[in-house]
Amino acid sequence: MTTIRSVAVLGAGTMGAGIAGVCANAGCDVLLLDLDASHCEKAKERLAGGRSPVVADAAVLDRIRTGSFDNDLGRLANCDWICEAVVEDVAIKRDLFTRVEAARADGGIVSTNTSGIPLRDIYKGMPERLRNDIAVTHFFNPVHIMKLVELVPGEDTRDDVITTLAGFLGDTLGKGVVYAKDTVNFIGNRIGCLWMLAGLNLAEDAITKDGLDIETVDALMSAPLGLPPTGLYGLVDLIGLDVMFNVGRNLETNLPTDDAGRRFVAFPENVQRLYDRGQLGRKTGGGFYKLTRHDDGSKSMEVFDLAADQWRPAREVTLAEGEQTLGELFDADSANGRFVRRIVAETLCYSADLVPEIADDIVNVDRAMRWGFGWQKGPFELIDEIGAERLMKAADELGLGRPKMLAALLDSGNDAFYRDGGKQYFGVDGGWHTV
C-alpha cells in the first residue's frame, strides 16, 4: 500500500486551499498549483487569516510550495497523491487530467474533488493507467471544520487506491470517510439537496394553504428534528439560491427518469421570483432573511414575506406543547404536523429507496448526513426513532410507495434498522451486520 507523504493540490480556490492547508497541518509536503502562481501565494496568505484560520501556525505554510499549471506540472512526478479541485466543469477537469496523466509517475494516486459530476464522465476514454489510479475525494467546506469526505471509486479503480486514500483521509487528516458509489451527487448531496428542494416546495404549499410562515418552518426544521439551527430557509440563505438553482438543474439532467426527487428539482413560484431578481441570500445582503446593522450598534432581523412580496420584522417562534419533538409532530393533526409529516416522510422514504444504489449499506448513508449536514441522526436512525411501521403507514397515506429498504426491513419482521445499542445494522441481504 502506498504511503502518502507528498500531496499536490490542483486549484487554489477555497476548497483547494483548504485541502492544501489540512494536509500541511498533518505534516505533508504540499504542492499547490493554479493557473497563476500568484493565486496560490494569495491562497496561502488566506489560510492563516480570518476568525477560523485553516493553518494556526504560520510556520506550517512553509510546507506548501506553489506554482502554475503551465510551468510546474512536471513536479507531480514526485507526489504520492494528486488532488484536483478546480471548477465544476467536466471539460476543464478532463483537459487538466490529460495533462496530469502525462506528468505523474506510475502508481501516483489521483482524485477529483467534485460534488456532483460523475467520475465516469471525467475519466471516459482516458488511458487505463489513469482509470486504475483515480477516485473521487469529495471534501465538504470548510475543509478544516467539516468532518465528511466521500470516497468514490471508478469501475477500474484499484482496491489499493481506495485503501490508501481511506487510511490517509481518516488516520492522517482525521476525516470521517464514507464509501459512496458513482451516482449523481453521491450520498450527502443526493439526500441533503432533495431535503432542501423538497422543503422549499412543500413549505410554499404549507405557507399559502395552511398559514405557516418562514420562521415557523425553520423552527420545525431544526431542533425538533435534530437539524442545525439554520433550519431550511436559513440554510438556503447561507448556501445561496444561485447554488441551489444549479443543483436543481444538475439533478434534472442526471437523475434517473423514475427518481422520486424529480418532482422537486424546480423552485416553487415565489422562490423562483426571488432568484430571478437576484435576491440570493447572505451573499447579496438578503434572501429569505436580512440582517440590518444600525448606526447605534444594534442589529435587527427581517424576514421576506413570500405571500406579500415584502420585508417585515422577523419574529421569535416557540412551538406549542405537544409539538416540540419529532414524535409529537409526526402524529400531530395540525398545520405544523402535516408539514413535518410530509417533508420527513418524503426525505426518509427517498433515502430508504436509494440503498444499495448510492451506498452498499445504511451506515454510510447515516454517517454522510451526520458528518456532512450536521444532522444529529441520519435517515435510518430517524426511521428508528419514528418506527418503520409508523413511517410506512404515513408513506401509504401520502402515496409514496414502498421504499426498498423499508419494505425489506418490515418483511423480515423487524421494525428498526439498528439493534444492540446501535452495534448492529440491517443489511441489504436481510441479515444483521456489525457496525
Residue, then its C-alpha position, 0 to 999 in steps of 0.5 A: m500500500t502506498t504511503i502518502r507523504s507528498v500531496a499536490v493540490l490542483g486549484a487554489g480556490t477555497m476548497g483547494a486551499g483548504i485541502a492544501g492547508v489540512c494536509a500541511n497541518a498533518g505534516c505533508d509536503v504540499l504542492l499547490l498549483d493554479l493557473d497563476a502562481s500568484h493565486c496560490e501565494k494569495a491562497k496561502e496568505r488566506l489560510a492563516g487569516g480570518r476568525s477560523p484560520v485553516v493553518a494556526d501556525a504560520a510556520v506550517l505554510d512553509r510546507i506548501r510550495t506553489g506554482s502554475f499549471d503551465n510551468d510546474l506540472g512536471r513536479l507531480a512526478n514526485c507526489d504520492w497523491i494528486c488532488e484536483a479541485v478546480v471548477e465544476d466543469v467536466a471539460i476543464k477537469r478532463d483537459l487538466f487530467t490529460r495533462v496530469e496523466a502525462a506528468r505523474a509517475d506510475g502508481g501516483i494516486v489521483s482524485t477529483n474533488t467534485s460534488g456532483i459530476p460523475l467520475r465516469d464522465i471525467y475519466k471516459g476514454m482516458p488511458e487505463r493507467l489513469r482509470n486504475d489510479i483515480a477516485v473521487t475525494h469529495f471534501f465538504n467546506p470548510v475543509h478544516i471544520m467539516k468532518l465528511v469526505e466521500l470516497v468514490p471509486g471508478e469501475d477500474t479503480r484499484d482496491d489499493v487506491i481506495t485503501t490508501l486514500a481511506g487510511f490517509l483521509g481518516d488516520t492522517l487528516g482525521k476525516g470521517v470517510v464514507y464509501a459512496k458509489d458513482t451516482v449523481n451527487f453521491i450520498g450527502n448531496r443526493i439526500g441533503c439537496l432533495w431535503m432542501l428542494a423538497g422543503l422549499n416546495l412543500a413549505e410554499d404549499a404549507i405557507t399559502k394553504d395552511g398559514l405557516d410562515i418562514e420562521t415557523v418552518d425553520a423552527l420545525m426544521s431544526a431542533p425538533l428534528g435534530l437539524p442545525p439551527t439554520g433550519l431550511y430557509g436559513l440554510v438556503d440563505l447561507i448556501g445561496l439560491d444561485v447554488m441551489f438553482n444549479v443543483g436543481r438543474n444538475l439533478e434534472t439532467n442526471l437523475p434517473t427518469d423514475d427518481a422520486g426527487r424529480r418532482f422537486v428539482a424546480f423552485p416553487e413560484n415565489v422562490q423562483r421570483l426571488y432568484d430571478r431578481g437576484q435576491l440570493g441570500r447572505k451573499t447579496g445582503g438578503g434572501f429569505y432573511k436580512l440582517t440590518r446593522h444600525d448606526d447605534g450598534s444594534k442589529s435587527m432581523e427581517v424576514f421576506d414575506l413570500a405571500a406579500d412580496q415584502w420585508r417585515p420584522a422577523r419574529e421569535v417562534t416557540l412551538a406549542e406543547g405537544e409539538q416540540t419533538l419529532g414524535e409529537l409532530f409526526d402524529a400531530d393533526s395540525a398545520n405544523g404536523r402535516f408539514v413535518r409529516r410530509i417533508v420527513a416522510e418524503t426525505l426518509c422514504y427517498s433515502a430508504d429507496l436509494v440503498p444499495e444504489i448510492a451506498d452498499d449499506i445504511v451506515n454510510v448513508d447515516r454517517a454522510m448526513r451526520w458528518g456532512f449536514g450536521w444532522q444529529k441522526g441520519p435517515f435510518e436512525l430517524i426511521d428508528e426513532i419514528g418506527a418503520e411501521r409508523l413511517m410506512k403507514a404515513a408513506d401509504e397515506l401520502g402515496l409514496g410507495r414502498p421504499k426498498m429498504l423499508a419494505a425489506l426491513l418490515d418483511s423480515g419482521n423487524d421494525a428498526f434498522y439498528r439493534d444492540g445499542g446501535k452495534q448492529y445494522f440491517g443489511v441489504d441481504g436481510g441479515w444483521h451486520t456489525v457496525 
